[in-house]
Amino acid sequence: MWERYAPRMAPILFTRGAPSLDIIDQEGLREAAQQAFTKDPAGTFAYGTSVGYVPLREWIAEQHGVEVDQVLVTNGSMQADAFLFELLVNPGDDVVVEAPTYDRTLLNLRQRGAKVAAIDLETDGIDTAKLEAYLEGARPSLAHIIPNFQNPAGYTLSTEKRAKLLQLAAEKDFVLFEDDPYLKVRFEGEQLPTMLSQDTSGKVVYASSFSKTMCPGIRCGYLVGSKDIIGRIQKIATNTYISPNMVAQSIVNEFCRSGRIEQSVATVKKALKERKDALVTALQRELPDAVYTAPQGGYFMWVELPGVSVEKLFPVAKEHGVEFVKGSDFMLEGGDSAMRLAFSGVNVEQIDEGITRLAAAVRAL
Ligand SMILES: Cc1ncc(COP(=O)(O)O)c(C=O)c1O
């Protein structure tokens, strides 16, 4: 098998949750940078403030229909997550995550010494009956939920479950952390209202990012929450870095306000849909026993290969020139026959070839 693939061994990577370069609006970003540097050099090149570049903060507040002092703009939403965890999660605290969930969230929470309760994720979101049962005996400080095109599963939280989570957060008094970087990259179906927009108890803290709509290298994300929580995080932000990257945020501001972001999102969505379709077609042809729910947006698909040890498959797949992330990396336990396939960074031809290689690796086991 190896010999067959050896001459064109460039590995095909389903590993990275990042866009390929061809779907990043490089020209638009150059123009936005030019505009930012020309129009507001004072704001762009100064330290600025710990809440972020003021015009961008205002734009985000308008988008979400909240007051400006409910918003804090950060260096990527990972930074937003880290600030929120620093504020709310102490060693020994109970926290809820989805199982599976974003591996970096798991890592961060465990490094903070939290007692992580991983509640099963279903194709329509977290199992709220199991969450409710868990809440009978625990008082978590926070529940981390990725509502749209979840990382790693690609599933979306239903309207009913959004309402249930809001009810539980209000009743049981925990922060509902809505981690939503994929909202805008829906390529099929109707967008569902955020939990933030339906929150009447002030329990939701919302995070999002420009990584998926613009480019990840710009490292710009944000938090929206109650003025109290945002005010307390502002203090942590000041002590951490004085202020986030004003140059990046000023460019993002121009990109958004010029409307260029709409074009960028359209390009990304079109490519993601084509890639998702190519992935499904290749899986149907090459691995008909694979189990998955095709996502309506985002970057990821969770694929189970019943009866296959993904631990064993992983090195063999690598030898065959294809890489993925093991399902077990996103869970405290289990996920042994599952993998996450990211289709954001590979084109249609690579997807077809990558799944052909993956099937060859499965046969070689
Ligand atoms: C659920 C989730 N949250 C946060 C992030 C981090 O995004 P950012 O690039 O804004 O730090 C990602 C990135 O993949 C993600 O999938």
The ligand as a Gaussian input file, in Angstrom:
#p B3LYP/6-31G(d) Opt

LIG

0 1
 C      -15.491000      26.088000      19.722000
 C      -14.292000      26.947000      19.525000
 N      -14.038000      27.935000      20.387000
 C      -12.971000      28.726000      20.246000
 C      -12.093000      28.558000      19.199000
 C      -10.901000      29.471000      19.110000
 O      -11.076000      30.421000      18.140000
 P      -10.109000      31.699000      17.998000
 O       -9.344000      31.496000      16.745000
 O      -11.044000      32.842000      17.925000
 O       -9.225000      31.769000      19.198000
 C      -12.313000      27.553000      18.264000
 C      -11.353000      27.355000      17.166000
 O      -11.295000      26.383000      16.482000
 C      -13.446000      26.717000      18.441000
 O      -13.689000      25.716000      17.601000

